[in-house]
Amino acid sequence: MRRFLVRLLINALALWLTVAILHPHIQVTSWDPGQQPADLLTYLLVALVFGIVNGVIGNLVRIIAFPLYVLTLGLLSLVVNALLLILVAWVTSLLGFGLSVESFWWGVLGAVVLGLLSWLIGIILRPLLGRPRESR
């Protein structure tokens, strides 16, 4: 349970930083129209939706499209991650709050920034996840 909560916080922090970096093109809106900017709960909910979409649909797409990943030397992952980010934006907009992505190419850039930030934050917070660093 602790790992899940730490991963959720890592994704929410990475999402917040991504929105701060790419603000006019990728935004998170609260369900309360008078409340700007979005609060911590909104980022946690969007991170939860992102985790569910990425865990279920993302893994399914990666398994099915594995030969294409090999043929494109992994470049297909940029397209898949952008589409997953846009899917999260669509799902959260149906729920009345959440992520908005301006276009596909901003989705690609947002997915790259989000992935890099999540990776860096995960390395910093690795002791909280219970995974020791590997020694050589």
N, C-alpha and C positions, 0 to 999 in steps of 0.2 A: 504494500500500500504506500509505503514511504517513497519507493522508486517512482510510482505513478504520480504522486503529488510533486515530486521534484522535477520530473520530466514535464509535467503540466506547467510548472512555474518557469522552467527553462524556455518552453515554447512561447509562453505569454510574454516573457521578457524579450525574447528574440523578435517576436511579432511587434512589440512596442517600439523596439529600436529600428526595425525595418520601416514601420510607418513614420517614425521620426526622420529617417534618412530620405525616404521617397514620398514625403507627405502630400504634395498636391496630386499625385497619381495613384497612390494607394492610401486608403483611409480606413479607420475604424470608427463607426458611429454608434452611439449609445441608443438604447430603445427609448430613452427619454429625450425628445427633441430639444428641450431647453438645456440639457446638460451637455456642454462641450468643454473640454474634450471628453472622450470616453473614459469611463472609470476602470478600476482594476477588475471588477467583476465582468465587465464586457470583454476585456482582453482574455480573462480566464475562460469564459464561455467560447470565444472564438478559437482559442487554443485547444479547447476540448473538442470542438467540432473538427478542427484541423487534424487533431490526432486520430479521431475516429475515421475520418475520410481517408487519411493517409494510411492508416493501419489496415483498413478493410479494402477499399477500392484500389489504393496505391499498390498494395502487395499483390492483389489479383492481377492488375495490369502489368506489373513487373514480371510476374511468373509467366503470363501468357506471351508477353512481348520480349522474352529473354533472347531469342535469336536476333531480333532487330536491335537490341542493345549491343549485342556482339558485333553485328554488321556495321553499326554506326559508331563503334568504339565508345559507347556510353553517351553520345551526344543526344540520343533520344530522351535521356533522363531530364534534360532541360525542358523539353516540350511536355513531357508527362508531369513534371513538377509544376510547371506553369498552369497546365490544365487542371491539376488538382487544386491549386490556389484559387483559380477562377471558379471551380466547383464549390469550394468553401465559401467564396463570396456570394455565389448564388443561393446556397443553402441558408446562410445566415441572413441574407436579405429576405428570404421567405419567412424566417422567424421574426423579422421586424427589427433587427439590429445587425451590427457586425461589419464585416469587411467589404470594401468596394475597390475594385481594380479597374483602372481606366481602359486598358487594352491588353491584348495578348502579349505584346512585347514588354509592357510594364509588368505583366504577370511573370514573364521569364526573368526579368531583372529582380523582381520581388522574391521569386523562388530562390534565386542564387544568393541574394543577400540574406534571406531568412535561413537558408541552409548553412551558410558560413557562420552567421551569428549564433545559431543554435549549436553548431559544432564547437565554436570557441567557448561559449558559456558552459557547455557540457564538459569540456576539458577543465575549466576552472572549478566547476562544482562536482567533479568526479568523486571526491571523498564523501560527499553527501549521498551519492548513489550507492555507496558501499563497494565500489570497484577500485582496488588499489592500482596505482600506476605500475606498468610492467617494467621490470628491471632487465637490463641486458647482461 
